[in-house]
Amino acid sequence: MTPTLHDLAVHHLTSPEALGRAAGAHAARLLRETLAERPRARVMLAAAPSQAQTLAALVAAEDLDFSRLDLFHMDDYLGLPPDAPQGFGNWLARHVMDPTAGAPRFHRITTQGLAPEEAARAYEQEMGEEPFDLVLLGLGVNAHLAFNDPPADFTTPRGALVVSLDMTSRRQQRDEGHFPTLDAVPERAITVSVPRLLHARHMIASVPTAAKRTAVTATVRSGLDPRVPGTALKLHPDAHLYVDGEAGADVR
Ligand SMILES: O=C(O)[C@H](O)[C@@H](O)[C@H](O)[C@H](O)COP(=O)(O)O
């Protein structure tokens, strides 16, 4: 059956700071609406520099009780020590665990002491079957969603996968300064799958900087294409792509 494709709403902001404020305000509004109806909200997060300003705006949002949030994260490396600063769980703990916003329940991907496949299965259990209320994510330089590098699996029934990172993804991590050399970047990771990410009420992608221009252009201009994982956002009826002037230069 041919899947229905939806319009991807593209929001153009002038700078990464303005992007973060706008995407963060959008996220806060959706979460306030959710929490007006239900006791808790489930939020899936990417852990990456592109998210920093959006998350800062969210943490600073007024009238949003973080202690009523269940936070999940969409990927983490295999093979790093538990306290490695590059670990995505550790990165998020630094960025969203602001005591003034209230302590959320943080559902971390656990890899220590588990075989990779066991860790992926354990996180599937941790996520459960319920949809996420909100997914905040980025696009990789290769347009990946989480660590679903191209060609991404858009139909897997699995909720989390053990994956090998492609060279573009590993280079991106080195180029952003998280690791000193390419060899230091782990080769494998656990990632939440594309279908599980899309099992959500709302999706907001924050994608600033010139490094993402090609990924944004391909995502906006292509039809559904596993070679451009970002195009999977078009399978979702409420997906928003926030870009700054550099990332969005070709798609105004
Ligand atoms: O970090 C993650 O949780 C994801 O693996 C990844 O999809 C990320 O959101 C993009 O690669 C953007 O990353 P940057 O912000 O580092 O450019």
The ligand as a Gaussian input file, in Angstrom:
#p B3LYP/6-31G(d) Opt

LIG

0 1
 O       22.083000      13.308000      18.465000
 C       21.121000      12.600000      18.329000
 O       20.395000      12.259000      19.287000
 C       20.829000      12.074000      17.010000
 O       21.693000      11.023000      16.775000
 C       21.010000      12.864000      15.754000
 O       19.942000      12.540000      14.879000
 C       21.174000      14.335000      15.823000
 O       20.012000      14.935000      16.292000
 C       21.568000      14.918000      14.487000
 O       22.695000      14.238000      14.043000
 C       21.899000      16.374000      14.589000
 O       23.073000      16.450000      15.302000
 P       23.905000      17.748000      15.556000
 O       23.105000      18.648000      16.404000
 O       25.117000      17.229000      16.297000
 O       24.245000      18.332000      14.254000

